[in-house]
Structures are given as structure tokens and as C-alpha cells.
Amino acid sequence: MGHEPRPVRQLWVDDEKGLRRMPDPVRRAAVRAVLLTSVTLILGMVAFFCSVTGSWIAFPVTVAAVASTVVATWSVLDVWITRQVWRQRHGVVSEPSSAERGLRRERRREERGRSGTKARTEKERAPEGRVLTDAA
């Protein structure tokens, strides 16, 4: 009845896949949002306890908590807006649409090469980008 040694497990195991680090502007906005949200929660608790005890400072703290809620809401929206702006400015595009765009360019080049005619003007194009035929 001997004890077998238990396999040694590591305390910390790195995940190979992991998430990428957020861009710096988005991280700054997220840190601001977390700080403002935590201050808002603290103000809310202080306002609650002051109003329960009937303290004179309950009204000013409640007003500050309401104003802080508005600011914290804006800061959370700022994270989302900053993230979207960063994505637009740094060229993050979805792969299927960009791949399709390249295929369309190739098809147009082939059609121009086969027919030997110039491309139609923008006035002759349909709203979807298709070329209108003379029969239409």
C-alpha cells in the first residue's frame, strides 16, 4: 500500500491561443471607463447609506451619483466608439468582402480584355454596380 507520487501540476499554464492585446487608445478608454464606473458605484453606495441614516450630505452625494452615472455611461460608450474608430483607421476589414472585391476586379479585367471595349460610364451603371444593357 505505497503511495504513488501525484503528478506535478503547474500553478500557471499559458494559453497558446490567447486574446490579442487591445490597441492602446482602446485600452486607455477601457481603463477610464472602469475607474469611472467604480467611482459611480461607490458614490451610489455612499448616497444610499447616507440617505438611510438621514445625514445632511445625502442629497449632494445623490446628485453627484446621478451626474457620475451619466459620465460613466458616456465613458463606456467611448470605449465602443474608440474601438470602432481604431478599426476603421487601421484597416481591419472582413475577409469575405475584401476577397470578393478582388474577384470582381479580376472578372472586370477579363471582360475588358475579351471585348476590347472601354468600360461604360458611371451614368450607365445600375445602382448595384451592374452595367445596364441596351435592351433594358
C-alpha positions as CSV (number, residue, x, y, z in Angstrom):
1,M,0.0,0.0,0.0
2,G,2.5,2.5,-1.1
3,H,1.6,6.0,-2.1
4,E,2.2,6.8,-5.7
5,P,3.6,10.3,-6.3
6,R,1.0,12.6,-7.7
7,P,1.9,14.2,-11.0
8,V,3.2,17.7,-10.5
9,R,0.8,20.3,-11.9
10,Q,1.9,23.7,-12.8
11,L,0.3,26.6,-11.0
12,W,0.2,28.7,-14.1
13,V,-0.4,27.4,-17.6
14,D,0.0,29.7,-20.6
15,D,-2.7,29.5,-23.2
16,E,-1.1,29.4,-26.6
17,K,-4.1,30.8,-28.4
18,G,-4.9,33.7,-26.1
19,L,-6.5,37.0,-26.9
20,R,-4.6,39.8,-28.6
21,R,-3.8,42.9,-26.6
22,M,-6.2,45.7,-27.2
23,P,-4.8,48.8,-29.0
24,D,-3.5,51.5,-26.7
25,P,-6.3,54.1,-27.3
26,V,-8.9,51.4,-26.6
27,R,-7.1,50.3,-23.5
28,R,-6.9,53.9,-22.2
29,A,-10.7,54.3,-22.8
30,A,-11.4,51.0,-21.1
31,V,-9.3,51.9,-18.0
32,R,-11.1,55.3,-17.8
33,A,-14.5,53.5,-18.0
34,V,-13.6,51.0,-15.3
35,L,-12.4,53.8,-13.0
36,L,-15.4,56.0,-13.6
37,T,-17.8,53.1,-13.2
38,S,-16.2,52.1,-9.9
39,V,-16.4,55.6,-8.5
40,T,-20.0,55.7,-9.6
41,L,-20.8,52.5,-7.7
42,I,-19.0,53.8,-4.6
43,L,-20.9,57.1,-4.8
44,G,-24.2,55.2,-5.1
45,M,-23.4,53.1,-2.0
46,V,-22.5,56.3,0.0
47,A,-25.6,58.0,-1.2
48,F,-27.7,55.0,-0.1
49,F,-26.2,54.7,3.3
50,C,-26.3,58.5,3.9
51,S,-30.0,58.6,3.0
52,V,-30.7,55.6,5.2
53,T,-29.1,57.3,8.2
54,G,-30.7,60.6,7.4
55,S,-27.5,62.5,7.0
56,W,-27.5,66.1,5.6
57,I,-24.9,65.1,3.0
58,A,-27.3,62.5,1.4
59,F,-28.7,65.0,-1.2
60,P,-25.4,66.3,-2.5
61,V,-24.0,62.8,-2.7
62,T,-27.1,61.6,-4.6
63,V,-26.8,64.4,-7.1
64,A,-23.1,63.6,-7.6
65,A,-24.0,59.9,-8.1
66,V,-26.6,60.8,-10.7
67,A,-24.1,63.0,-12.5
68,S,-21.4,60.3,-12.2
69,T,-23.8,57.8,-13.8
70,V,-24.1,60.0,-16.8
71,V,-20.4,60.3,-17.1
72,A,-19.8,56.6,-16.6
73,T,-22.3,55.8,-19.3
74,W,-20.6,58.1,-21.7
75,S,-17.2,56.5,-20.8
76,V,-18.5,53.0,-21.6
77,L,-19.8,54.3,-24.9
78,D,-16.4,55.9,-25.5
79,V,-14.8,52.5,-25.3
80,W,-17.1,51.2,-28.1
81,I,-16.6,54.3,-30.2
82,T,-12.8,54.3,-29.8
83,R,-12.7,50.7,-30.8
84,Q,-14.8,51.3,-33.9
85,V,-12.7,54.3,-34.9
86,W,-9.5,52.4,-34.4
87,R,-10.7,49.5,-36.6
88,Q,-11.7,51.9,-39.4
89,R,-8.4,53.8,-39.3
90,H,-6.2,50.8,-39.2
91,G,-7.7,48.8,-42.0
92,V,-9.5,45.9,-40.2
93,V,-11.8,44.6,-42.9
94,S,-13.8,41.4,-43.1
95,E,-12.1,38.8,-45.3
96,P,-15.1,37.7,-47.3
97,S,-16.0,41.1,-48.6
98,S,-12.4,42.1,-49.4
99,A,-11.8,38.7,-51.2
100,E,-15.0,39.2,-53.2
101,R,-13.9,42.7,-54.2
102,G,-10.6,41.3,-55.7
103,L,-12.5,38.6,-57.6
104,R,-14.8,41.3,-59.1
105,R,-11.8,43.3,-60.2
106,E,-10.3,40.3,-61.9
107,R,-13.6,39.5,-63.7
108,R,-13.9,43.1,-64.9
109,R,-10.3,43.0,-66.3
110,E,-11.0,39.7,-68.1
111,E,-14.2,41.1,-69.6
112,R,-12.5,44.3,-70.8
113,G,-9.7,42.2,-72.2
114,R,-12.0,39.9,-74.1
115,S,-14.4,42.5,-75.5
116,G,-11.7,45.2,-76.3
117,T,-14.2,48.0,-75.5
118,K,-13.9,50.7,-72.9
119,A,-15.9,50.4,-69.7
120,R,-19.2,52.1,-69.6
121,T,-19.5,55.4,-67.8
122,E,-21.0,55.8,-64.3
123,K,-24.2,57.2,-65.7
124,E,-24.8,53.9,-67.5
125,R,-24.3,51.8,-64.4
126,A,-27.2,50.5,-62.3
127,P,-27.3,51.3,-58.5
128,E,-25.9,47.9,-57.6
129,G,-22.9,48.4,-59.7
130,R,-24.1,46.3,-62.7
131,V,-23.8,47.6,-66.2
132,L,-27.1,48.3,-67.9
133,T,-27.6,46.7,-71.2
134,D,-29.1,48.5,-74.2
135,A,-32.2,46.3,-74.1
136,A,-33.1,47.5,-70.6
